[in-house]
Amino acid sequence: MPGWEAALIQTGFIGMGLGLALGLPAYLRRRWPGVFTPRLGAHDGRRLDLLVVVTVVGGFWLSWTAGSPIAIDHLAAREAGWRALNGVSGAWALITVASVAALRRPASPRAPRQFVAALAWVGSGSLFAWGGWRLAITLYLSATRPHDVTMPENLGVAALLHALALLSGATVARALARGAAGIHEPLGRDRA
């Protein structure tokens, strides 16, 4: 393949990615504005007590990124990709906690509510999707114990962390959806 053709294809993919990254949120915000401006009240507090769990899970992942040997069975198997994945997952977990905590307070002029809600939605999706995918892989590795694959972390602890991330992501997404639905309900209607 000529060099100009590869550059043209790569430029096309970059342009498409940027267009989707900018256009999709703008479209979604115009199509369903209530979803990006939820106000999570005290009634969601019981369901969002898992934010403490999310903080612990994110802290665990970030500690592994920093080199902590807690719940690590194979120190030599810690590669840069594994550290990066745990670092990104841990950062999104803590972003989710901060975003949901901000949505539980009255609106602040410092942070646009739509931006904070978008961060909470992306964070809950990250917890749910990555937790589910990594849980499936961890359970498979625990069951089959292949000789050619060695994961750094203790598989039992990893399975617990991924299951908690999956459940927490679903819980946060449900609370966000209920908070957004509450915007359009008539006053005085019980949302229980």
C-alpha positions as CSV (number, residue, x, y, z in Angstrom):
1,M,0.0,0.0,0.0
2,P,1.4,3.4,-0.9
3,G,2.2,5.8,2.0
4,W,-0.3,8.4,0.8
5,E,-3.1,5.8,0.9
6,A,-2.3,4.7,4.4
7,A,-2.3,8.4,5.6
8,L,-5.6,9.0,3.8
9,I,-7.2,6.0,5.5
10,Q,-5.8,6.9,8.9
11,T,-7.0,10.5,8.5
12,G,-10.4,9.3,7.5
13,F,-10.7,7.1,10.7
14,I,-9.4,9.9,12.9
15,G,-12.0,12.3,11.4
16,M,-14.8,9.8,11.8
17,G,-13.8,9.2,15.4
18,L,-13.7,12.9,16.2
19,G,-17.0,13.5,14.4
20,L,-18.7,10.8,16.5
21,A,-17.0,11.9,19.7
22,L,-18.3,15.5,19.1
23,G,-21.6,14.8,17.3
24,L,-23.1,12.0,19.3
25,P,-23.1,13.7,22.7
26,A,-24.5,16.9,21.1
27,Y,-27.3,14.8,19.4
28,L,-28.1,12.9,22.5
29,R,-28.3,16.1,24.6
30,R,-30.7,17.6,22.2
31,R,-32.8,14.4,21.8
32,W,-33.0,13.5,25.5
33,P,-32.0,16.6,27.5
34,G,-33.3,15.3,30.9
35,V,-30.9,12.4,30.8
36,F,-27.9,14.8,31.0
37,T,-29.3,17.0,33.7
38,P,-30.5,14.6,36.5
39,R,-30.7,15.7,40.0
40,L,-30.1,12.7,42.3
41,G,-32.0,13.4,45.6
42,A,-31.8,11.8,49.0
43,H,-34.2,9.0,47.8
44,D,-31.3,7.7,45.7
45,G,-28.9,7.6,48.6
46,R,-29.7,4.1,49.7
47,R,-29.1,2.8,46.2
48,L,-25.9,4.8,45.8
49,D,-24.3,3.6,49.0
50,L,-22.3,1.4,46.6
51,L,-20.2,4.5,45.9
52,V,-18.1,3.5,48.8
53,V,-17.6,0.2,47.1
54,V,-16.7,1.9,43.9
55,T,-14.1,4.0,45.8
56,V,-12.6,0.8,47.2
57,V,-12.6,-0.9,43.8
58,G,-11.0,2.1,42.1
59,G,-8.5,2.5,44.9
60,F,-7.5,-1.2,44.5
61,W,-7.0,-0.8,40.8
62,L,-5.0,2.4,41.2
63,S,-2.8,0.8,43.9
64,W,-2.0,-2.0,41.5
65,T,-1.1,0.6,38.9
66,A,1.2,2.2,41.4
67,G,2.9,-1.1,42.1
68,S,1.2,-2.4,45.2
69,P,1.7,-6.1,45.9
70,I,-1.6,-6.5,47.7
71,A,-3.5,-9.5,46.2
72,I,-0.9,-10.0,43.5
73,D,0.1,-13.6,43.0
74,H,2.6,-13.2,40.1
75,L,4.7,-10.0,40.5
76,A,6.7,-10.7,37.3
77,A,3.5,-10.8,35.2
78,R,2.6,-7.1,35.8
79,E,3.1,-5.5,32.4
80,A,2.6,-2.0,31.2
81,G,-0.7,-2.8,29.5
82,W,-2.1,-4.4,32.6
83,R,-1.0,-1.4,34.7
84,A,-2.6,1.0,32.2
85,L,-5.9,-0.9,32.1
86,N,-6.1,-0.9,35.9
87,G,-5.1,2.8,36.0
88,V,-7.8,3.9,33.5
89,S,-10.4,1.7,35.3
90,G,-9.5,3.1,38.7
91,A,-9.5,6.6,37.4
92,W,-13.0,6.2,35.9
93,A,-14.3,4.6,39.1
94,L,-13.2,7.7,41.1
95,I,-14.6,10.0,38.4
96,T,-17.9,8.2,38.8
97,V,-17.9,8.7,42.5
98,A,-17.1,12.4,42.3
99,S,-19.7,12.9,39.5
100,V,-22.5,11.2,41.3
101,A,-21.6,13.0,44.6
102,A,-21.8,16.3,42.6
103,L,-25.2,15.4,41.2
104,R,-26.5,14.7,44.7
105,R,-25.8,18.3,45.6
106,P,-27.6,21.4,44.4
107,A,-26.4,22.8,41.0
108,S,-23.1,24.6,41.2
109,P,-22.1,27.3,38.8
110,R,-18.5,26.0,38.7
111,A,-19.3,22.7,36.9
112,P,-22.0,22.5,34.2
113,R,-24.5,19.8,35.3
114,Q,-24.6,18.3,31.8
115,F,-20.9,17.7,31.8
116,V,-21.0,16.2,35.3
117,A,-23.9,13.9,34.3
118,A,-22.1,12.8,31.2
119,L,-19.1,11.9,33.3
120,A,-21.3,9.9,35.6
121,W,-22.9,8.1,32.7
122,V,-19.5,7.2,31.1
123,G,-18.1,6.1,34.4
124,S,-21.1,3.8,35.2
125,G,-20.7,2.4,31.7
126,S,-17.0,1.8,32.2
127,L,-17.6,0.1,35.5
128,F,-20.4,-2.1,34.1
129,A,-18.8,-3.0,30.7
130,W,-15.2,-3.5,31.8
131,G,-16.2,-5.1,35.1
132,G,-18.4,-7.6,33.2
133,W,-15.8,-8.3,30.5
134,R,-13.0,-8.8,33.0
135,L,-15.2,-10.9,35.3
136,A,-16.0,-13.3,32.4
137,I,-12.3,-13.6,31.6
138,T,-11.3,-14.0,35.2
139,L,-13.9,-16.7,35.8
140,Y,-12.8,-18.5,32.7
141,L,-9.2,-18.4,33.8
142,S,-10.1,-19.6,37.3
143,A,-12.1,-22.5,35.8
144,T,-9.6,-23.7,33.1
145,R,-6.2,-22.7,34.6
146,P,-4.5,-22.6,31.1
147,H,-0.7,-23.0,31.3
148,D,0.1,-20.3,28.8
149,V,-1.8,-17.5,30.6
150,T,-0.6,-16.0,33.9
151,M,-2.6,-13.1,35.4
152,P,-0.7,-11.0,38.0
153,E,-3.6,-10.6,40.4
154,N,-5.1,-13.2,42.7
155,L,-8.0,-14.5,40.6
156,G,-10.4,-14.7,43.5
157,V,-9.8,-11.1,44.5
158,A,-10.0,-10.0,40.9
159,A,-13.3,-11.8,40.4
160,L,-14.7,-10.1,43.5
161,L,-13.5,-6.6,42.3
162,H,-14.9,-7.1,38.8
163,A,-18.3,-8.4,40.2
164,L,-18.5,-5.4,42.5
165,A,-17.7,-3.0,39.6
166,L,-20.3,-4.7,37.4
167,L,-23.0,-4.3,40.1
168,S,-22.0,-0.8,41.0
169,G,-22.0,0.3,37.4
170,A,-25.5,-1.0,36.9
171,T,-26.7,0.6,40.2
172,V,-25.3,4.0,39.3
173,A,-26.8,3.8,35.8
174,R,-30.2,2.9,37.2
175,A,-30.1,5.8,39.7
176,L,-29.1,8.2,37.0
177,A,-31.9,7.0,34.8
178,R,-34.4,7.3,37.6
179,G,-33.1,10.8,38.5
180,A,-33.5,11.8,34.8
181,A,-37.0,10.3,34.7
182,G,-38.0,12.2,37.8
183,I,-37.5,15.5,36.0
184,H,-40.4,14.9,33.7
185,E,-42.9,13.5,36.2
186,P,-45.7,15.6,37.5
187,L,-45.2,17.1,41.0
188,G,-46.5,15.1,43.9
189,R,-46.3,11.7,42.1
190,D,-44.7,9.0,44.1
191,R,-41.6,7.6,42.3
192,A,-41.3,4.5,44.5
